[in-house]
Amino acid sequence: MFIYKIVNSVFTSNTYILTEKNSDNAFLVDIGDILPIKEFIIKSKVAVKGIFLTHTHYDHIYGIKKMLEMFPSCPVYTSSFGKQALASDKINFSRYHDDPITVVGDNIKPLCEGSKIKLFPNEYLEVFETPGHDKSCLTYKLDNRIFSGDSYIPGLKVISSFPHSNREDAENSKQRIIHLAKECELYPGHGDIYCTLK
């Protein structure tokens, strides 16, 4: 498994590209700046087969329309609330960035607690519902790798002051992710990658 990290121009959010040796497929966790993703795709000769959103705030989704122009049938995985948020530029905050984004269609695939999606042979992405920062928040586990979005960033307080935030849920989700991430690598929505958390 190879994971390529892109630090995006909007609020320095992270996008992760997941690929595997001898595979023509790639998967994204969150989607920001299109140009570096496009460069990676061309250089690596891969096709994007899925986009996994940790949550549907603008800085984690703003490249989605251009990506779907490149790969129209690509599934976009999010929570059930995330599906609502993708359809509303108010809920996903894109209207407040002068870049209104709405995405609807059959390729928006809601995930729930315990869902498992096969990425590569014998490799499955497992889904955990971790609301609090936003009602749409999901955390993903792939072997010993955890993708936590903004639900847990070591050393930073989880922001829970947005319209669809909940402070108690945010703390519960944070503690859950800390437990899940023991002996794992952590890939948060902003900042550094953390290797083998104790």
N, C-alpha and C positions, 0 to 999 in steps of 0.2 A: 504494500500500500504506500502510495506517495501522496502527501498532502502539501499543496502549494498555497501559501497565504498571500492575500492581497490586502494592503491597507488602503482603504478608499478615501476619496477626497472629502466626503461629507462626514463630519464628526469623527474621522479616522476609524470608522467601523471596519470590521474584518469580513472579508469573503474568503472561503476556503474552497479549493478545487481538489476533489478526491479522484485519483486515478490508480490504476494498477498496471504493472508491467505486462506487456503483451495483450493489453485490452484496448479496444477502440472507443471505450465509453468513459465518460467523466460525469461527476455529480458535483453540484454546488451546494454549499451551506451558506445561505444569504447571498444577496446579489446587489452590488454597488456599481463601481466604475466598469463600464463595458470594455473599454479599450484593452486593458491588461488581460482580461478574460479572453477576448478575441485573439490577442497575440498568442496566448498560451494554447488555445484550441488549434490555431493554424500550425504552430510550431510542433505540437505534440500529435497532430492528426487524430484528434478525438472529437466525438460528438457528445453534447450535453444530453444526458438521458434522464435527468431529474434535478429539481431545485428544491432544497429543503430550507424552509424559513424557520428561524428560531423565534421570530415574532414579526409583526407586520408594521413596525414603525418605519417611517420614511427612509432613514439612513441604512436600513437593512433590506430594502426592496426596490430602490429607485432605478435600478437597471433592468427590472423585470420585463418591461414592454419591449425593449430592444432585444433582449435575449430571446423572447418568444417570437420576435420577427425572424430571428435566425433559425430557431427550432420550434416551429408552431405547435407541434404535437407533444412537446416536452411537458411532463407532469410537474405541477407545482404543489408541493406538499406543505400543508399548514394545519392549524387547528380549525375546529368548526367556527370559532369566533374569528380566526384569521381569514377564513373565506369571506365572512361578512365585511371585514376590514379592507380586504383587497377590492371589494366592490364599492367602497366609500372613500373618497379622497379626504373627507372630514375625519373618519375614524383612523385612517393610516397617516394622517397629518400632512400628506403631500400638498394639499391646497395651501397650507401655510408656508410652503417653500417655493411657491410660484411654479410648481411642477405637478399639476394634478394628475394622479395616477388612479385608474380604476381597471381592474382585471377581473373578468368573469369568464366562465366557460367550463366545459366538461373536464378539462385537464387540471382544474383546481381540485386537489384531492385532500379532503379532511382526514387528519390522523387523530388517534386518541391514545390514551394510556395503554401501553402494551403492544401497540402495533409494531410489526416488523416488516421491513422492506429489504428485499434482496438486492444488493448492489453488484457484487461480484461472486464467483463461485465460492460457496461456504462462508460468505461474509454478509451479514445482515445488520441493518441499522435499526436499533431499538428505540422506541419513542417513550418519553416520560413527560407528562403534563406538569409544568412548573410555573403556574400563573403567579402574578404579584406585580412584577414590573409592568406587565401588560396582561390582559386576559387571554391573549393569543399565545403566550410563551410556551414553547416546547424545548426540551433538552433531548439531545440525541446521543446514543452510545453505540460505538462501533468498535468491537473488541475492547481494547483498553484505552480508547479515546473517547473523551466526553466533549460535546459541543454545547456550550451552556448559554450562548447568546448574551443577553444583558441580565439574565437571572442570577448569575454569579460571576463576578470578576474579582479575583483575589486583591485585597487591599483597598477596594472601593465599596462604598455603601450602595446598596441596590436602590435605585431611584424608584419611588413608589408614589409620585405626586401627579401622575398623568390622569386623564379622565377615566381610563379603564384599568387603573392600578389599584392594588390593595396591599396595605402595609403588612398586615398579618400574613397574608398569603405569600408575600415576597420573602419574609423571614423564614417561613416554613419551607418554601422552595429552595432557598439558599442552603439551609441546613441539609435538605435532602440531597442536593447536588454535591455538597461537601462530602457526604457519606458515600455517594455513588462514585466520586472521583478518587477515592483512596486507592493508591497504587496504580493510578491511571494518569494519562496525559490529558491536560485540560486546554481546550481551544475556545476561549471566550469571544464575545462579540466585539470587544475592543481590547487593545493592549497586547501583551506578550502571550506566547504559548508557554504553558507550565508543564514540565516533564516530571512524571512520577510524583504526584502529591502524596504526602504522608498522612 
